[in-house]
Each structure stands twice: as C-alpha cells, then as structure tokens.
C-alpha cells in the first residue's frame, strides 16, 4: 500500500522505517528543510518539504494516489486539519492521526479522523491492521493492541482457492476459528477446503496478521 506520512520527526521516521521494512510505499511531508534532507538520505524515499495543512503541498505529495494518510506532527490541531484535507480534497480512504493529548482523542475521531492513536508503540501495526486491505475487518483488539480478532473475506482470485487448510501457509500465531460460506457455518480443520467469498474468522498477533495477508496474497500493495 502507499502511505503519506505528515511529520518527519521521531515518530514519523519510526513509522516510515517500520512500513518500509514491510515493503510499503512511503512519502513524507516535513516543513523543516534540514530534516527533509536527512530523511531523504536516510530512507531513500520521496520527502516533500512543506506544510501538511497546505492543499498545494498535499497535491505535490500526490496524496490522491495514497491508500492512507497518517498525520504524526506535534500539533493535534494540524494533524486533524491535515487528515480532513486528505479525505475531503483528495479522497483518501483511511486517515490516521496521532493525538499528543489523550483528551483530544475522541474529538479528532468525531471530527472525521478514522483512527486516532495516542501512543507510539505498535503504531505501524495499528496502521496496517486498519488499512491493510478492504478484505480484512478488525472485530476486536486484544492484548493491549498486540493481537486482534479479524474477519477475512477471501477474494474471487484467492491464491489458494480449492486447497485444504493443511496445504496452505499459516503463520504460527494465527488461529482460524470459523468459516461462513453463504449460510453454512464451518468449523475449520486441516482438510477443510477454502473457497472464494468465504468469510474467515481468525485470531492473530499483529505481526502474524501481516504475515498472513502477505502469504495469502491479500496485502493489496
């Protein structure tokens, strides 16, 4: 997936490095010119020097082509405005904002930000879980955000359609709980065949969810 990160400070750099390690496409917006040069040299990615609440800057960053927009500047107000512009002016499906003040979390969400994160821990996993692909829907966050219960809709071109569960790759920290096929409810076993349009309920750690979507060709990148 392609992600635009507004804010090239410590949090933005950490997030970019985490997402790049998982082969996502990243562009950063940062107002400080010296920081822009450092990020471009360190990460070897496009870095746009400008204000993230400027429509022109977001246009230069080609935000309209991004799957997600993440605002992690030190200003909660700027993060909100940048996310609103990304969604309203450029049609970005998913926006994520960092709230330095936890009291602003509900307000940012109410004003249109899809996901509001207060801490920096697991920020990359939270982002990937939220926007990895339209075929995945998080139902419940567990273990303080380190694991989740998810519903996966297998697409028409599912890589392992017609194969038994025992014959397809499944990361160690993933448990397939159930399969709903039309009106049929199935408890999966090793010999159970997976088919397109199956709804799979699974429990995963965050790292394993990414590994599962990669292995099953669901990452949407």
Secondary structure, DSSP 8 states (H G I E B T S, - for coil): -EEEEE--SHHHHHHHHHHHHTT-EEEEEES-HHHHHHHHHHH-SEEEES-TT-HHHHHHTTGGG-SEEEE-SS-HHHHHHHHHHHHHHH--SEEEEE-SSGGGHHHHHHTT-SEEE-SSTTHHHHHHHHHS-TTEEEEEEEGGGTEEEEEEE--TT-TTTT-BGGGS---TTEEEEEEEETTEEE---TT-B--TT-EEEEEEEHHHHHHHHHHTT-S--
